[in-house]
Amino acid sequence: MFFGRSWELEELTRLYSMGKFQCVIIYGRRRVGKTALITEFIKDKEAIYFTGQETNAKENLALLSSSVFALSRDFADTSPSFTSFKLALDAVFSLAESRSVVFAIDEYPYLAASYKGVSSLLQTCIDKHKDSSKLFLILCGSSLSFMENQVLGYKSPLFGRRTAQLKILPFEFEQTAEYFSGSFNAEDIAILYGITGGIPHYMSFINRQRTVSENIKMNFLKPSGYLFEEPSNLIKQECREPAQYNAIIKAIANGASRLSEIAHKVGLETALCSTYISKLISIGIIKKEYPFRNETSKKTIYRLCDSMFRFWYRFIPDSMSLVLRNEVEKSYKRIEAQIDAFMGSVFEDICKQHLWKLNTTNQTPFAFTDAGRWWGNNPKKRAEWEIDVLADNKEDAIFAECKWTNEVVGTVVLNKLLENSELFLYRHKYYYLYAKTSFSAELKSRAAQMKNVFLFRFEDM
């Protein structure tokens, strides 16, 4: 069942309705739903759909030929396959001279790896036919570095030929909540969002007839579970030395964030560790973060891009022996005891998304232009402090604190946020406190008096 992606579908449909040549680049991490989007888009259209394979050029040419012949047998009179990629691409463009035809190449990086000249051939075809063709060309790929550098990058033969690009991202919490609506309560959906990372393919393995704990056991803690080896298998696909990469990801999942910390935990020289991290950034597993509005800061940290990887590497490797012995309950006890701690950063992301939604719908005291995490030194306390979310328009600011705890959030949290905000010189300051459960009566009273303090319970978001 296809779900979501309404904006992306509308954009593809709008471009298609123009009835002229289009070259749309679609990219995003694996399992995020790129193929499902393309399949939904082309289901009622004349289309050639081809998936590049990790094989040689001859085999990819044969598969491409079959895809073209599936739409039209006009070119299959004498041979079961085109004799060259040039002839195949010429044939595709000729099909779209008088009618709209979609030509989708999925996993384009695999095709390009097997035949280095394919991007140059496409460039030539596009330049020759773009003014008269009705071809709707889609180039899709999961290798973020390849798509951003070798397709969209200015050194690519295809640079300047694309007419649109769509980077497909995981679902946010609101979309995840809509997907699971009626099957789980809000807190359970938040946990499901955390353990799937908002990846549609992973969400599809959640059984609505079972509890969250049963779903974790079934998908992560059984050797037959789909998600039991999923992240490590993806790393094996992308990286030549998976052991080192796995160690680095596990270190970050368990709290190491600075380069020196990560290198120490995995036993690597800092320079070599940095090389591995750069690779993980290029394939969308790790992201480099700076304190908000301070990209020149030396306080760089590294975080995992999605919470499913963070969940898996935090809990599964250390439970591997138990899982393989089918000790499901023992494996789950460790997760159960730490799930709230794991959900802390997930809740921060949910709150940030909520804040952006308020901003988009003009429900914030001012329109902010960016938001992010901040960390740095508090000279008065001689310690490093953090702000979960800081949003501003460079003159006014919102400071937010997010607490995923069953305890009632009191004035101590507000006092710390107020003290942190003293480190910044903004014209107006506003304070947003988010709580999993509730706020103390004292905090509610104080917020009502201050007028610039806003309280949000998770169930009301």
C-alpha positions in Angstrom: 0.0 0.0 0.0 1.4 3.4 -1.0 1.3 6.0 1.7 2.3 9.7 1.9 4.6 11.5 -0.5 1.6 13.6 -1.7 3.8 16.7 -2.2 6.4 14.8 -4.2 3.6 13.1 -6.4 2.0 16.5 -7.0 5.3 18.0 -8.1 6.0 15.1 -10.5 2.5 15.3 -11.9 2.8 19.1 -12.4 6.1 18.6 -14.3 4.6 15.8 -16.4 1.5 17.9 -17.3 3.8 20.5 -19.0 4.1 18.1 -21.9 7.8 18.8 -22.6 11.2 17.3 -21.9 12.0 16.9 -18.2 15.0 15.5 -16.4 14.2 14.9 -12.7 16.8 13.7 -10.3 15.4 11.6 -7.4 17.7 10.6 -4.6 17.8 9.6 -0.9 19.1 6.9 1.4 18.1 3.3 0.9 14.7 2.1 2.0 13.3 5.6 2.1 10.7 5.0 -0.6 12.1 6.3 -3.9 11.1 3.2 -5.9 7.6 3.2 -4.4 7.2 6.9 -5.4 8.3 6.3 -9.0 6.1 3.2 -9.2 3.1 5.2 -8.0 3.8 8.0 -10.4 4.1 5.9 -13.5 1.3 3.4 -12.9 -1.1 5.2 -15.3 1.5 6.4 -17.8 3.4 5.0 -20.7 6.7 4.2 -19.0 10.0 2.4 -19.4 11.3 1.4 -15.9 14.8 0.1 -15.6 16.9 -0.7 -12.5 20.6 -0.6 -12.8 22.4 -3.7 -11.5 25.7 -4.3 -9.9 27.0 -6.2 -12.9 28.9 -5.5 -16.1 27.9 -3.2 -19.0 26.8 -6.0 -21.3 24.3 -7.4 -18.7 22.9 -3.9 -17.9 22.5 -3.2 -21.6 20.5 -6.4 -22.1 18.3 -5.5 -19.1 17.8 -2.0 -20.4 16.9 -3.4 -23.8 14.3 -5.7 -22.3 12.7 -2.7 -20.5 12.5 -0.7 -23.7 11.1 -3.6 -25.7 8.4 -4.1 -23.0 7.0 -0.8 -24.0 7.6 -1.1 -27.8 8.7 -3.9 -30.0 9.6 -1.6 -32.8 13.3 -1.9 -32.1 13.4 -5.7 -31.5 13.1 -7.0 -35.1 16.6 -8.3 -35.5 18.2 -8.6 -32.1 17.1 -9.5 -28.5 19.2 -6.6 -27.3 20.5 -3.2 -28.5 24.2 -3.4 -29.6 25.1 -0.3 -27.7 23.9 2.1 -25.1 23.8 4.9 -27.7 21.3 3.0 -29.8 19.2 2.2 -26.7 19.1 5.8 -25.6 18.4 7.0 -29.1 15.5 4.6 -29.3 14.0 5.9 -26.0 14.2 9.5 -27.1 12.7 8.6 -30.5 9.7 7.0 -28.7 9.0 10.4 -27.0 9.1 12.5 -30.1 5.3 12.7 -30.5 4.0 11.5 -27.1 4.8 11.7 -23.4 6.9 8.8 -22.2 8.4 8.3 -18.8 11.9 6.8 -18.8 12.9 5.9 -15.2 16.4 4.7 -14.4 16.5 3.4 -10.8 19.8 2.8 -9.1 21.5 5.0 -11.7 24.9 4.8 -9.9 25.1 1.0 -10.6 24.5 1.7 -14.3 27.1 4.5 -14.4 29.6 2.3 -12.6 29.2 -0.5 -15.2 29.4 1.9 -18.2 31.4 5.0 -17.4 30.2 6.9 -20.5 26.5 6.7 -19.9 26.3 10.2 -18.3 28.0 11.7 -21.4 25.7 9.8 -23.7 22.7 11.1 -21.8 24.1 14.7 -22.0 24.4 14.3 -25.8 20.9 13.0 -26.2 19.4 15.7 -23.9 21.2 18.5 -25.7 20.0 17.1 -29.1 16.4 16.4 -28.2 15.3 18.5 -25.3 13.6 21.2 -27.4 11.5 18.7 -29.3 11.2 15.7 -27.0 8.4 14.9 -24.6 10.5 12.4 -22.6 10.1 12.5 -18.8 13.5 11.3 -17.7 14.0 10.2 -14.1 17.5 9.4 -12.7 17.2 7.8 -9.3 19.9 6.7 -6.9 20.6 5.7 -3.3 24.3 6.7 -3.3 24.0 10.3 -1.9 27.6 11.2 -2.7 27.3 9.9 -6.3 24.0 11.6 -7.0 25.1 14.9 -5.4 28.6 15.0 -7.0 28.4 12.9 -10.2 24.9 13.8 -11.3 24.0 17.2 -9.7 27.6 18.4 -9.3 29.1 21.0 -11.6 31.8 18.6 -12.9 29.2 16.1 -14.0 28.3 15.9 -17.8 24.7 16.2 -16.7 25.2 19.4 -14.8 22.6 22.0 -16.0 20.5 19.3 -17.7 18.2 18.5 -14.8 14.9 20.4 -14.7 14.1 19.4 -11.1 15.4 17.4 -8.2 13.7 15.7 -5.3 15.7 14.5 -2.2 13.4 12.0 -0.6 13.7 12.1 3.2 12.3 9.8 5.9 8.9 10.6 7.2 8.6 13.1 10.1 6.7 12.2 13.2 3.5 13.7 12.0 3.4 11.5 8.9 4.4 8.5 11.0 1.6 9.2 13.5 -0.9 9.4 10.6 0.4 6.0 9.2 -0.1 4.3 12.6 -3.2 6.2 13.6 -5.9 4.0 15.3 -3.4 1.2 16.0 -1.2 2.6 18.7 -1.4 5.4 21.3 0.8 8.6 20.9 3.6 7.4 23.2 3.9 4.0 21.3 3.9 5.8 18.0 6.8 8.0 19.2 8.8 4.9 20.1 7.9 3.3 16.7 9.1 6.5 15.0 12.3 6.2 17.0 13.1 2.6 16.2 12.2 2.9 12.5 13.6 6.3 11.9 10.6 7.2 9.9 11.7 4.9 7.1 8.6 3.7 5.2 10.0 0.3 4.4 10.9 -0.4 8.1 7.5 0.9 9.2 5.8 -1.6 6.9 7.2 -4.5 9.1 5.4 -3.2 12.2 2.5 -5.5 13.1 -0.5 -3.4 14.1 -2.0 -6.3 16.0 1.0 -6.6 18.4 2.4 -4.3 21.1 5.5 -2.2 20.6 7.5 -4.5 22.8 6.3 -7.5 20.7 7.3 -5.7 17.5 10.7 -5.0 18.8 11.2 -8.6 19.8 9.8 -9.9 16.5 11.8 -7.6 14.2 15.0 -6.9 16.0 15.6 -9.8 18.5 14.9 -12.8 16.4 17.4 -14.1 13.8 14.5 -14.4 11.4 13.5 -10.7 12.0 13.8 -8.4 9.0 15.6 -5.7 11.0 17.9 -8.0 12.9 20.8 -7.6 10.5 19.5 -4.7 8.3 22.0 -1.9 9.3 25.0 -4.2 9.2 24.0 -5.5 5.8 23.6 -2.0 4.4 27.1 -1.2 5.7 28.5 -4.3 3.9 26.9 -3.1 0.7 28.5 0.4 0.9 31.8 -0.1 2.7 34.8 -2.3 2.0 35.9 -2.7 5.6 32.6 -3.1 7.5 34.1 -4.0 10.8 35.8 -0.6 11.3 32.7 1.3 10.1 30.5 -0.8 12.4 32.7 0.0 15.3 32.6 3.8 14.6 28.8 3.8 14.2 28.4 1.8 17.5 30.7 4.3 19.3 28.5 7.2 18.2 25.3 5.4 19.0 26.5 4.9 22.5 27.4 8.5 23.1 30.8 9.3 21.6 30.4 12.4 19.5 33.8 14.2 19.1 36.4 12.8 16.7 38.9 12.2 19.5 36.3 10.3 21.6 35.3 8.1 18.7 38.9 7.4 17.6 39.8 6.4 21.2 36.8 4.1 21.6 37.5 2.2 18.3 41.3 2.2 18.7 42.1 4.2 15.6 44.4 7.1 14.8 42.4 10.3 14.6 43.3 10.9 10.9 42.3 7.4 9.9 39.1 7.6 11.9 38.3 10.9 10.1 38.6 9.2 6.8 36.1 6.5 7.8 33.7 9.1 9.1 33.9 11.1 5.9 32.8 7.9 4.0 29.9 7.4 6.4 28.9 11.1 5.9 29.0 10.6 2.1 26.5 7.7 2.2 24.1 9.5 4.6 24.8 7.5 7.8 26.5 10.1 9.9 26.1 13.9 9.9 28.5 16.6 11.1 27.0 19.1 13.4 28.1 22.5 14.7 26.6 24.6 17.5 23.7 26.6 16.1 24.8 29.6 14.0 28.4 28.8 14.6 29.8 26.7 11.7 33.3 27.9 12.3 33.3 26.5 15.8 35.9 23.8 16.7 33.2 22.1 18.8 32.2 19.8 16.0 30.3 16.7 16.8 29.1 13.7 14.8 25.7 12.1 15.1 23.8 9.3 13.3 21.4 10.6 10.7 18.5 8.4 11.7 17.3 7.0 15.0 16.9 3.4 13.6 20.6 3.1 13.2 21.1 4.7 16.7 18.7 2.1 18.2 20.2 -0.9 16.4 23.8 -0.1 17.2 23.0 0.9 20.7 21.2 -2.4 21.6 21.6 -5.2 19.0 25.4 -5.9 18.7 25.8 -6.4 22.5 22.8 -8.7 22.5 23.9 -10.7 19.4 24.9 -13.9 21.3 21.6 -13.9 23.3 19.5 -13.4 20.1 21.3 -16.2 18.3 20.5 -18.5 21.3 16.8 -17.3 21.0 17.0 -15.6 24.5 14.5 -13.0 23.4 13.2 -11.9 26.8 16.8 -11.4 28.2 17.7 -9.4 25.2 14.6 -7.2 25.5 15.1 -6.4 29.2 18.2 -4.3 28.5 16.3 -2.3 25.8 13.2 -1.9 28.1 15.4 -0.4 30.8 17.0 2.1 28.5 14.2 3.0 26.1 13.5 6.4 27.8 17.1 7.4 27.6 17.2 6.4 23.9 14.0 8.4 23.3 15.6 11.6 24.6 17.1 12.6 21.3 14.2 11.3 19.3 11.9 13.5 21.3 14.1 16.5 20.6 13.6 15.9 16.9 9.9 15.6 17.4 9.8 18.9 19.3 11.9 20.6 16.6 9.5 19.4 14.0 6.6 20.7 16.1 8.3 24.1 16.4 8.8 24.3 12.6 5.1 23.5 12.1 4.1 26.3 14.5 6.4 28.6 12.6 5.0 27.6 9.2 1.4 28.2 10.4 2.3 31.6 12.0 1.8 30.4 15.6 5.1 31.5 16.9 5.8 35.0 18.4 7.9 35.8 15.4 8.9 34.0 12.1 12.2 32.3 12.7 14.5 31.4 9.8 16.5 28.5 11.2 16.7 26.2 14.2 19.2 23.8 15.6 20.9 22.5 18.7 23.4 24.6 20.6 26.2 23.6 23.0 29.1 25.6 24.4 30.7 26.9 27.5 28.9 28.8 30.3 31.7 30.9 31.7 29.9 31.6 35.0 29.5 27.8 35.7 32.8 26.9 33.9 31.0 24.0 32.3 29.6 23.1 28.9 25.9 23.5 28.6 23.4 22.5 25.9 20.2 23.9 24.5 18.0 21.3 22.9 16.5 23.6 20.3 17.4 27.2 19.5 15.5 29.1 16.8 16.0 32.7 15.7 15.7 35.3 13.0 19.1 36.8 14.2 17.2 39.4 16.3 14.7 37.4 18.3 15.0 33.8 19.6 13.1 30.8 21.0 14.9 28.6 23.5 13.4 25.1 23.9 14.0 22.3 26.3 12.6 18.8 25.7 12.1 16.2 28.4 11.1 12.6 27.7 10.6 11.5 31.2 7.7 10.2 33.3 8.5 12.8 36.0 6.7 16.1 36.2 8.7 18.9 34.7 9.3 21.7 37.2 10.7 25.2 37.5 14.3 23.8 37.7 14.2 23.1 34.0 12.9 26.7 33.2 15.6 28.2 35.5 18.4 26.4 33.7 17.0 27.5 30.3 16.7 31.1 31.4 20.3 31.0 32.6 21.5 29.4 29.4 19.7 32.2 27.4 21.8 34.8 29.2 24.7 33.7 27.0 23.0 35.3 24.0 22.2 38.9 23.1 18.8 38.8 21.4 16.3 41.6 21.4 13.4 39.4 22.5 13.6 35.9 24.1 10.9 33.2 24.3 11.0 29.9 26.2 9.3 26.7 25.0 9.2 23.7 27.4 8.2 20.3 26.1 7.2 17.4 28.4 6.4 13.8 27.8 3.9 13.8 30.7 3.1 17.1 32.6 4.3 20.3 34.3 4.2 21.2 37.9 1.6 23.6 39.2 4.4 26.1 40.2 5.8 26.0 36.6 2.3 26.6 35.1 1.7 29.5 37.4 5.1 31.1 36.6 4.7 30.6 32.8 1.3 32.4 33.0 2.9 35.3 34.8 5.9 35.6 32.5 3.9 35.7 29.2 7.0 34.6 27.2 7.0 31.0 28.4 5.1 28.3 26.5 4.4 24.8 27.8 3.6 21.8 25.6 2.7 18.3 26.7 3.4 15.6 24.2 -0.2 14.4 24.1 -1.3 17.9 23.0 1.3 18.4 20.3 
